[in-house]
Amino acid sequence: MISISNLEKSFGKNRVLDHIEIEFPSGEISGLVGRNGAGKTTLFQCISGLESYAGSISANLSKHKDHLGYLPTSPYMLSRITGREYIQFIANARGQKINDINRKNIFDLPLDRYGEHYSTGMKKKLALTAMLILENQYYLFDEPFSGIDLDSNIIIKSILRKLKMLGKTVIISSHIYNTLTEVCDTIHVLDKGKIIKSVNPEDFSLLGSMLEVDTVDGLIDRLDLR
């Protein structure tokens, strides 16, 4: 479980997160949807300890950042290290030992090639593999399906469901609503730094229709097409 209270984050005069109050339970997949710039990535960076903030973030394990895996939208690859060395580097940073990396290479990545030469999707799958091998308790997925092939999308959805079965806390962000409805137990709408709505599966369709009208129809009307 991750609990957030009165969370604020500003960059200069621009307030990106505005008094966020939310709880992400263990054993559930929580979705976070919003337009680009709504604050999703900044919220993840605050939870993972990559950004300072005002307010509080707590979890059922102390020092939750030591038990947290964060998959960013575009994982950074160090220069001149192979995929295998990347995984080992991540493990070393946590003081963990990895056995049989080849067996756990479920995406069949070329682990002996330099990671910086991987495609966007391959980099994401490499970072995901390293994150899962570390057996975290909390997982943050920022746009996990972006740039990923169809077969890998199916695998990732199955991974998410397995993490839920294991009682992990899983949070997924996306600006594409339909990618969340298949796997999430709850979807939260983030708009201009605020959580404006939270819905359960029985209301996913209704919320989807509302979001489509708000984000699509209104924008098209502004074009004044004739």
Number of C-alpha atoms within 10 A of each C-alpha: 19 19 15 17 15 14 20 21 22 15 8 7 6 8 13 20 26 18 16 20 16 16 15 19 18 21 18 23 24 24 25 24 25 21 16 12 14 20 22 26 19 19 22 21 17 19 23 20 15 12 12 12 18 15 14 15 20 15 18 12 13 9 10 19 17 14 16 20 23 21 21 18 18 16 17 12 19 12 10 13 17 20 25 20 17 20 22 17 15 16 17 12 8 12 10 14 10 14 9 7 15 11 8 14 17 13 14 12 18 15 19 11 15 18 25 17 14 19 12 15 17 22 22 23 24 25 23 21 19 24 19 15 19 19 15 18 22 25 23 22 22 21 21 23 23 16 16 18 11 10 9 15 16 12 12 17 17 13 13 21 17 13 23 19 12 13 16 22 23 27 24 25 28 23 19 16 21 13 20 23 17 11 20 22 18 21 26 18 23 23 20 17 24 18 20 11 11 17 15 14 15 10 12 21 12 11 19 15 10 11 16 12 12 11 11 10 11 11 11 10 9 8 8 7 6 3
